[in-house]
Amino acid sequence: MDDKLMLMIPGPTLVPETALLAMAQHPIGHRSGDFSKIMAEVIENLKWLHQTKNDVLILASSGTGAMEAGIINFLSPGDRILCGCNGKFGDRWAEVATAYGLQVEKITAEWGQALDTEKFRQHLEADQDKQIKAVIFTHSETSTGVLNDLETINGYVKAHGQALIIVDAVTSLGAVSIPVDELGLDIVASGSQKGYMIPPGLAFVAVGAKAWSAYEIAKLPRYYLDLGKYRKDAAKNTTPFTPPVNLFFALQATLRIMQGEGLENIFARHDRLKTATRTAIKALGLPLLGPDTVASPAVTAVAPPPEVEAEKLRAIMKKRFDIALAGGQDHLKGKIFRIGHLGFVCERDILSTIAALEVALIDLGYESFTPGAGLAAASRVLVKS
């Protein structure tokens, strides 16, 4: 059946009809008073979502653009940084930093495992001359479904006293609580196609006072991604360059939806869907890539047994049920599949996905579970919730 596609991937995610209809409106002038009113509301609600009174700046880019902006606006060539690498996106930020001539020291962990916070402590405490200028890492590592320990790493950065913390929150913002002001986070980047529940095209950078002080002496080249321009114009409820106006219509709509649900309810829903998904996968006898203790509320990575080819499973899910699952990346390509459960995802979507997954597994000749076991396991979690 056409037009029934269900995106159960970690991005782009499902979009509410309210936001789709908002995007269908005629564009308006981005220098108009009407757009400024939308911009003002959106900025206020973004600060609510980030739990901050600091600047939250809006870029026309992907989450990668937000992270690149977070790096180049506050650092200088040759600066020494620590970069946490335990998946595709941690590796990417190390590549971006290297491209800009920064001295990158990697703190690594096996894909599927969380970053070892002790290694951050050791590196930062050893830096008696305060040469480390920034610590960069991914909060929710999309490629593996692992949630890194933001609070602990941030504590060690704060104890260092000089280094900035630059957080990739692309798949965690809107799925898990990130109290920017309470933690004193310096730079937090995210993207529209994840927890914000709108299509790709917008990115967000929350910037604190310490980062703005670093901005004044930073010497890396910047122009389109110069956050000073965005800050100056945001104070007047406008943008330095032409924005995707209709995405602002959608963002206005979804932020209103999120406010209606409430922060604590949003976070509880994501945790509930994560638990239901992981419990169902275990009931089906399928191995999970990472342990429960570091499981992301945004995405679950599954490492199927040898008799189940991940790509064939994804193909059946797409062709027969019109449900899209994500595949593995880099060396995990063909070895895992990933189920997204962030943004505009509800309990019905999880139950539908698990039911379809059971049929697909049976189609592939996998018989190490009792039919209905996954669905029953997920249902028990949701009933208790």
Buried (B, 14 or more C-beta within 10 A) or exposed (E): EEEEEBBBBBBBBBBBEBBEEBBEEEEBEBEEEEBBEBBBBBBEBBBBBBBBEBBBBBBBBBBBBBBBBBBBBBBBEEBBBBBBBBBBBBBBBBEBBEEBEBBBEBBBBEBBBBBBBEBBBEBBEEBEEEEBBBBBBBBBBBBBBBBBBBEBBBBBBBEBEBBBBBBBBBBBBBBBBBEBBEBBBBBBBBBBBBBBBBBBBBBBBBBBEBBBEBBEEBEBEBEEBBBBBBBEBBEEBBBBEEBBBBBBBBBBBBBBBBEEEEBEEBBBBBBBBBBBBBBBBBBBBBEBBBEEEBBBBBBBBBBBEEEBBBEBBBEBBBEEBBBBBBBBBEEBEEBBBBBBBBBBBEBEBBBBBBBBBBBBBEEBEBEEBEEEBBBBBBBBBBEEE
